[in-house]
């Protein structure tokens, strides 16, 4: 058995996280009025045990979703969109 990580963002599942891993100061979180205007995106990471002969490329989106539902661990990554791309919260 091998362990892989799959990342789900909106309607896609990939093997690499689709954003920059840049830390953000997020000074705007100090002002509750600005929190409602944030564009926050969620990337869900699935840690999955798979057989050694597993081939990611051969699976359809529906099959990948089913595979993700069997994950031994799920981690949510939150990103805030700014003018320069995405920053990790």
C-alpha positions as CSV (number, residue, x, y, z in Angstrom):
1,X,0.0,0.0,0.0
2,X,1.1,3.5,-0.8
3,X,-0.2,6.8,0.5
4,X,-1.0,9.7,-1.8
5,X,-2.5,13.2,-1.4
6,X,-5.2,14.5,-3.7
7,X,-6.4,18.1,-3.6
8,X,-9.9,19.2,-4.5
9,X,-10.7,22.8,-5.5
10,X,-14.1,23.7,-7.0
11,X,-14.7,21.0,-9.7
12,X,-11.2,19.7,-10.1
13,X,-9.0,17.1,-8.3
14,X,-5.2,17.3,-8.7
15,X,-2.1,15.7,-7.2
16,X,-0.5,19.2,-6.5
17,X,-2.0,22.0,-4.4
18,X,-3.2,24.6,-6.9
19,X,-2.0,27.8,-5.0
20,X,1.0,29.6,-3.7
21,X,2.1,28.6,-0.2
22,X,2.8,32.2,0.8
23,X,1.9,33.3,4.3
24,X,-0.2,36.4,4.6
25,X,-0.3,38.9,7.5
26,X,-4.0,39.3,7.0
27,X,-4.2,42.7,8.8
28,X,-7.7,43.1,7.4
29,X,-8.9,40.4,9.8
30,X,-8.5,42.9,12.6
31,X,-11.5,44.9,11.1
32,X,-14.7,42.7,11.2
33,X,-16.3,44.9,8.6
34,X,-13.8,43.8,6.0
35,X,-14.1,40.1,6.7
36,X,-17.4,39.9,4.8
37,X,-15.7,41.3,1.7
38,X,-12.9,38.7,1.6
39,X,-12.8,36.2,-1.3
40,X,-11.9,33.0,0.6
41,X,-11.4,29.8,-1.3
42,X,-11.0,26.3,0.2
43,X,-8.8,23.6,-1.1
44,X,-9.5,20.2,0.5
45,X,-6.5,17.8,0.9
46,X,-7.3,14.1,1.0
47,X,-4.7,11.6,2.4
48,X,-5.5,8.2,0.8
49,X,-4.1,4.7,1.0
50,X,-3.9,3.1,-2.4
51,X,-2.6,-0.1,-3.9
52,X,0.9,-0.1,-5.4
53,X,-0.5,-0.5,-8.9
54,X,-2.7,2.6,-8.6
55,X,-2.8,4.9,-11.7
56,X,-4.3,8.3,-11.0
57,X,-4.6,9.3,-14.7
58,X,-6.9,6.4,-15.5
59,X,-9.7,7.5,-13.1
60,X,-12.7,9.7,-14.0
61,X,-13.7,12.7,-11.9
62,X,-16.5,10.6,-10.4
63,X,-14.1,7.8,-9.5
64,X,-11.7,10.3,-7.9
65,X,-14.5,11.7,-5.8
66,X,-15.4,8.2,-4.6
67,X,-11.7,7.6,-3.8
68,X,-11.6,10.9,-1.8
69,X,-14.6,9.8,0.3
70,X,-12.4,6.9,1.5
71,X,-9.6,9.2,2.7
72,X,-8.0,8.4,6.1
73,X,-7.4,12.1,6.7
74,X,-9.0,15.3,5.3
75,X,-7.3,18.7,5.7
76,X,-8.9,22.0,4.6
77,X,-6.6,24.8,3.4
78,X,-8.1,28.3,3.3
79,X,-6.8,30.9,0.8
80,X,-7.7,34.6,0.6
81,X,-7.6,36.1,-2.9
82,X,-5.7,39.4,-3.2
83,X,-4.7,41.4,-6.2
84,X,-1.5,39.4,-6.7
85,X,-3.0,35.9,-6.6
86,X,-3.7,33.8,-3.5
87,X,-2.3,33.9,0.0
88,X,-2.6,31.1,2.5
89,X,-4.5,32.0,5.7
